[in-house]
Amino acid sequence: MGWTYLCDASDVAPDTLKLVDADGVRIVVANYGQGFRAMPPICPHMEEPLEESGVIANCVLTCTKHLWAWNLGTMEMDGGETEKPLKTYDLKEEDGRLLALVEEELTYDFDEEDDMDDDFFSKS
């Protein structure tokens, strides 16, 4: 796809996230006050939608579901709970428009959780 228009920079207020559709690929745009990042729309921990549970403060994006956090300025994992880095799309701003380099949809591999035995709640 190449460089794809996401939204205008003015559409994303400082310290907020905006979900956009980039030619069929869902992307979350983050304005962390010192710049922008474009990333998959879900937390790499347990598929939590970042547009609902993500909070940005002091350049740090935190998923409020399980408190995983990342410094959006440095892209380092922040805090002791975070175990996976965020994936991001290359992003540039041209004439107030945000464009992402979308070669493919970025996704995460999620660990299968141990499912409870289906018979756990059945009466013997």
URNORTA-V564697 format. One record per residue. RES is the residue in three letters. SS is DSSP state (a for helix, b for strand, c for the rest). Layout:
RES:SS
RES:SS
//
This chain:
MET:c
GLY:b
TRP:b
THR:b
TYR:b
LEU:b
CYS:b
ASP:b
ALA:a
SER:a
ASP:a
VAL:c
ALA:c
PRO:c
ASP:c
THR:b
LEU:b
LYS:b
LEU:b
VAL:b
ASP:b
ALA:b
ASP:c
GLY:c
VAL:b
ARG:b
ILE:b
VAL:b
VAL:b
ALA:b
ASN:b
TYR:c
GLY:c
GLN:c
GLY:c
PHE:b
ARG:b
ALA:b
MET:b
PRO:b
PRO:c
ILE:b
CYS:c
PRO:c
HIS:c
MET:c
GLU:c
GLU:c
PRO:b
LEU:a
GLU:a
GLU:a
SER:a
GLY:b
VAL:b
ILE:b
ALA:b
ASN:c
CYS:c
VAL:b
LEU:b
THR:b
CYS:b
THR:c
LYS:c
HIS:c
LEU:c
TRP:b
ALA:b
TRP:b
ASN:b
LEU:c
GLY:c
THR:c
MET:c
GLU:c
MET:b
ASP:b
GLY:c
GLY:c
GLU:c
THR:c
GLU:c
LYS:c
PRO:c
LEU:c
LYS:c
THR:b
TYR:b
ASP:b
LEU:b
LYS:b
GLU:b
GLU:b
ASP:c
GLY:c
ARG:b
LEU:b
LEU:b
ALA:b
LEU:b
VAL:b
GLU:c
GLU:c
GLU:c
LEU:c
THR:c
TYR:c
ASP:c
PHE:c
ASP:c
GLU:c
GLU:c
ASP:c
ASP:c
MET:c
ASP:c
ASP:c
ASP:c
PHE:c
PHE:c
SER:c
LYS:c
SER:c
//
